[in-house]
Amino acid sequence: MWFDTVRPFAPGVKKFALCLTCLLMIGVALVFNTTIAFAVVVSLSAILIKIYKIDPEPILLLLMHVIITASMLYDPTTTFAFIVVVVAAVVTFADCDLPAERVVVFVISVTVPAIFGKVTAIVACVLITLAISVFKLRPLQPQTVSLLGLGSLALTLVFNKVVGSVLVFFFMAVVTGLFVVNKVKKNHELNERSASPPPRNISTHPNGYLPLSSPLDSLDLHGHTVTGAMKVLHSFLQEHEEAYRRNRAQHIRHVTIITGDGQDSNLIKPTVVNFLKINKYKFETPPDTTGLVKVDLDSHSF
């Protein structure tokens, strides 16, 4: 079902209330002044990046590309002059090492609208936007989607207040729809689980965790770097969460992360624990086995 794909992005009660509050703040600010609303959006984006430790580079790359392309199409002379001034200032006063991909996107965003027609520039803009979204925003997480939404809203407010207002109401409708459908789905699944007997082939401890997870239900992070371990961990949890949500009665609710107790785990285990805390997972680290982290898949909701 289509909702199973977007269900990980559905907010829980607290985050639903928080999302609506933030969107209402932006809406109220829009009534008084667009600049104030823009400042509120930027402030919320900064808070989101700080709390969830999001890498803002893909979002900034995407926004830079769209802003420059749109400005070049609207007024190429003024935009080009402004870019020359900014680049000259950066080169003169800042000792910065720019990523190669940012330079490439910057050059394309400037040159394509200046050399080719509007149709070609718009097509190139869409293609590069899709490329950045596919290759730089993966794995896509609810926090990244929220930041992307705030970024698009800030960009919209720069050009058109009315469209920005419509976008605020659209986001409120989407968040409310996801929350309501997720609640209805959860209640339906709870009714089904209470009506059907528990599966006989799964025996659990009193604390609800499997005594010994099979290799399919555990993830061994030995031999991984910290960055590699986090990528593997995210994919592992996402795969098992989706399987669990599709069939809660049959799929195992808890999984085990094996971090080990050697020198490598001194970096990997704290990073894993921090990731689970940030993303609101319930987990436990058994005192007798310090190299294991047991995670409750049912506890995670945006």
Secondary structure as UniProt FT lines:
FT   HELIX           2..6
FT   HELIX           7..9
FT   HELIX           13..32
FT   HELIX           34..52
FT   HELIX           57..74
FT   HELIX           76..93
FT   HELIX           100..115
FT   HELIX           118..136
FT   HELIX           142..159
FT   HELIX           161..195
FT   TURN            200..201
FT   TURN            206..207
FT   HELIX           215..217
FT   STRAND          218..220
FT   TURN            222..223
FT   HELIX           226..246
FT   TURN            248..250
FT   STRAND          254..258
FT   HELIX           265..278
FT   TURN            279..280
FT   STRAND          282..284
FT   TURN            287..288
FT   TURN            290..291
FT   STRAND          292..296
FT   HELIX           297..299
//
